Each structure stands twice: as C-alpha cells, then as structure tokens.
C-alpha cells in the first residue's frame, strides 16, 4: 500500500452506510482481518493500538486536536541509520504491535508536509469519510462526487427551490 492509501484506509474505516455508522475495527475478529488486509499482522495488540491511533489521527485531521496529540503513538518508535555501499537508509525500529499505526502516522506526516491541506474531512456533515484532494485547484469537498457531492448539490437545489416558492 502507498502511504496515502494507508492513511485514507485507516481514517475511512468508520463509514456511514445507509445512515448507519460502521466500524471496520470495532469487532475483534473483523478488525484483525482488516489489519491483515491492509498490511498489518492482525494481532490483538496491534488492533488495540491501531484503534487508539485512528481516533487520535481523526481528531488531528479534523482540526479538533493539535498534531502533538499523536506523540503517544510514535513515542516508542525511532529510526536507526544504516550505511552500506548503496548509501544511507533509515530503519524504523518499533514494537510490531505498533508498526501499522506508526507507519500510518508517518504517512500522514509525509502527506501533511508534501501536500499541505490536501487531506481533509468530507464536507457532507452526515459523512465520516476523508478525502485526499488531488485536483489542481485544491477545491475538492466531498469524499465522492457520485455520493456525497450529488447529495449535497441536490439538497442545496431543493433548499433554493423551496425558498423561491417552487
């Protein structure tokens, strides 16, 4: 998985489907399966740590918590330099139960630095998903134009029509 896909997968693991909130990590068995599908090991410890990291990351990306909130996720991780004939490379040293979550936080930081403001919550207040705006103008608002975009445009049209007496 690419760094941005890891971040989006984790943040979007709590969709609202047909008006009902879902959580891919809530059930232990399904949560471990979700982790294995997305590159994790699927251990119980990894699931618990990832749930906490997702909650914190969600708050940071929504702007309801500052970035240092994520410090507890990466507190025990560090990188060790290795120099060989190909040059310098950095190895992430982290407890295996924390690796998936730490990788997601590192990927979020890479996105934050490389594409500032591009990762954000969907503008539909009934949606819980996030989007990574890849448009040139950086004006995307919805996780999906086909779903949330059309709903919001139809809602605004209906409100304008009703307000105009039509």
C-alpha positions as CSV (number, residue, x, y, z in Angstrom):
1,X,0.0,0.0,0.0
2,X,1.1,3.5,-0.7
3,X,1.5,6.0,2.3
4,X,-1.6,8.0,1.3
5,X,-3.7,4.8,0.9
6,X,-2.7,3.6,4.4
7,X,-3.8,6.9,5.9
8,X,-7.1,7.0,4.0
9,X,-7.9,3.4,4.7
10,X,-7.4,3.9,8.4
11,X,-9.3,7.2,8.6
12,X,-12.1,5.8,6.4
13,X,-12.5,2.6,8.4
14,X,-15.6,4.1,10.1
15,X,-18.0,4.9,7.2
16,X,-21.7,5.6,7.5
17,X,-23.6,3.2,5.2
18,X,-27.3,3.8,4.5
19,X,-27.4,6.1,7.5
20,X,-25.8,3.5,9.9
21,X,-22.3,4.1,11.3
22,X,-19.9,1.2,10.7
23,X,-16.5,0.5,12.2
24,X,-14.2,-2.0,10.5
25,X,-12.1,-2.2,13.6
26,X,-14.8,-2.5,16.3
27,X,-15.2,-6.3,16.2
28,X,-12.0,-8.0,17.2
29,X,-12.2,-10.7,14.5
30,X,-13.1,-8.4,11.7
31,X,-10.7,-5.7,12.9
32,X,-7.8,-8.2,12.8
33,X,-8.9,-9.3,9.4
34,X,-9.0,-5.6,8.3
35,X,-5.4,-5.1,9.6
36,X,-4.1,-8.1,7.7
37,X,-5.8,-7.0,4.5
38,X,-4.2,-3.6,4.8
39,X,-0.7,-4.7,5.6
40,X,-0.8,-5.3,9.3
41,X,-0.2,-8.5,11.2
42,X,-3.7,-8.7,12.7
43,X,-2.6,-9.3,16.4
44,X,-4.9,-8.2,19.2
45,X,-2.2,-5.8,20.5
46,X,-1.9,-4.2,17.0
47,X,-5.7,-3.9,16.8
48,X,-5.9,-2.1,20.2
49,X,-3.0,0.2,19.3
50,X,-4.4,1.0,15.9
51,X,-7.9,1.8,17.2
52,X,-6.3,4.4,19.5
53,X,-4.1,5.8,16.8
54,X,-7.0,6.1,14.4
55,X,-9.1,8.0,17.0
56,X,-6.2,10.5,17.6
57,X,-5.4,10.9,13.9
58,X,-9.1,11.5,13.1
59,X,-9.2,14.3,15.6
60,X,-6.0,15.9,14.3
61,X,-7.1,15.8,10.6
62,X,-10.5,17.2,11.5
63,X,-8.7,20.0,13.4
64,X,-10.2,19.3,16.8
65,X,-6.9,18.3,18.3
66,X,-3.3,19.6,17.7
67,X,-0.7,17.5,15.9
68,X,1.3,16.8,19.1
69,X,-1.7,14.7,20.2
70,X,-0.1,12.0,18.0
71,X,3.0,11.9,20.1
72,X,1.8,9.0,22.2
73,X,1.5,6.9,19.0
74,X,5.1,7.4,17.9
75,X,6.7,7.8,21.4
76,X,8.5,4.5,21.4
77,X,9.4,4.5,17.7
78,X,12.8,5.6,16.4
79,X,14.9,5.3,13.2
80,X,18.4,3.8,13.1
81,X,20.8,4.8,10.3
82,X,22.4,2.1,8.2
83,X,25.2,2.9,5.8
84,X,26.2,0.5,3.1
85,X,27.6,0.6,-0.5
86,X,24.3,1.9,-1.7
87,X,24.3,4.8,0.7
88,X,22.4,5.7,3.8
89,X,19.0,4.2,4.7
90,X,16.9,4.6,7.8
91,X,15.3,1.6,9.5
92,X,12.2,2.2,11.6
93,X,12.5,0.4,15.0
94,X,9.2,-0.1,16.6
95,X,7.2,-2.8,18.5
96,X,5.5,-5.0,16.0
97,X,2.1,-4.3,17.5
98,X,2.7,-0.6,17.0
99,X,4.2,-0.7,13.4
100,X,1.0,-0.3,11.4
101,X,-0.2,2.7,13.4
102,X,3.2,4.3,13.4
103,X,3.5,3.8,9.7
104,X,0.1,5.5,9.3
105,X,1.2,8.5,11.4
106,X,4.5,8.7,9.4
107,X,2.5,8.6,6.2
108,X,0.1,11.3,7.5
109,X,3.1,13.5,8.3
110,X,4.5,12.9,4.8
111,X,1.2,14.0,3.3
112,X,1.0,17.0,5.6
113,X,4.4,18.2,4.5
114,X,4.2,17.2,0.8
115,X,0.6,18.1,0.1
116,X,-0.5,20.6,2.8
117,X,-4.2,20.9,3.2
118,X,-5.0,18.2,0.8
119,X,-6.1,15.6,3.3
120,X,-9.4,16.6,4.9
121,X,-12.8,15.5,6.0
122,X,-15.7,15.3,3.6
123,X,-17.8,18.5,3.6
124,X,-21.0,16.4,3.9
125,X,-21.8,16.8,7.6
126,X,-23.5,13.4,7.6
127,X,-20.4,11.7,6.2
128,X,-17.5,10.5,8.3
129,X,-15.0,9.9,5.5
130,X,-11.9,11.7,4.4
131,X,-10.5,12.6,1.0
132,X,-7.1,13.4,-0.4
133,X,-7.6,16.2,-2.9
134,X,-5.5,15.6,-5.9
135,X,-7.2,18.3,-8.0
136,X,-5.0,21.1,-9.4
137,X,-7.2,23.8,-7.7
138,X,-7.3,22.0,-4.3
139,X,-11.0,22.6,-4.1
140,X,-12.5,19.1,-3.8
141,X,-15.0,19.0,-1.0
142,X,-16.5,15.5,-1.0
143,X,-15.2,12.0,-0.4
144,X,-17.1,11.0,-3.5
145,X,-18.8,13.2,-6.1
146,X,-21.1,10.4,-7.0
147,X,-22.4,10.0,-3.4
148,X,-21.8,13.0,-1.1
149,X,-21.3,15.6,-3.9
150,X,-24.6,14.7,-5.6
151,X,-26.4,14.6,-2.3
152,X,-25.2,18.0,-1.2
153,X,-25.9,19.6,-4.6
154,X,-29.3,18.1,-4.7
155,X,-30.0,19.2,-1.1
156,X,-28.9,22.8,-1.9
157,X,-31.0,22.8,-5.1
158,X,-34.0,21.6,-3.1
159,X,-33.5,24.3,-0.5
160,X,-33.2,27.0,-3.2
161,X,-36.3,25.8,-4.9
162,X,-38.3,25.6,-1.7
163,X,-37.0,29.1,-0.6
164,X,-38.0,30.5,-4.0
165,X,-41.5,29.1,-3.5
166,X,-41.2,26.5,-6.2
